[in-house]
Amino acid sequence: MKQLFSKVLSPTDIEHRLAVPSEILWAFEFDQARRCADFEVKDKHGQTWEFRCSTRKKDFHPKPVVSKGWRKFVKDKGLQAGDKVVFYKDVEGDSSYKIITMKKVFKLFGEEVWLPS
């Protein structure tokens, strides 16, 4: 598994959609006409979640976001602003995706310590 990105969630990520880095667009098979990619992600319990990553249609900078399915995931997992998500992709096998959610527990020697939630 290759880590695609990790992100500390903002209020917008929690309430609306998850903004993701443009650098990870290679990891999705985009429908060029619709400018989106539907994909399934498994959590640590093996539950499958359906998401859609899309980009702006009329903008030079694509600003990708995960929208479809994201709000249900946030609600079901009880995520809050300040929590972290980590996305992975199996680049050598079946091209599957994985997501891990994390909560910040404390700081130790100035470093934040995160535990899977």
Secondary structure, DSSP 8 states (H G I E B T S, - for coil): -EEEEEEE--HHHHHT-EE--GGGGGGS--BTTTTEEEEEEE-TT--EEEEEEE--SS-SS---EE-TTHHHHHHHHT--TT-EEEEEE-TTTT--EEEEEEEEEEEETTEEEEEE-
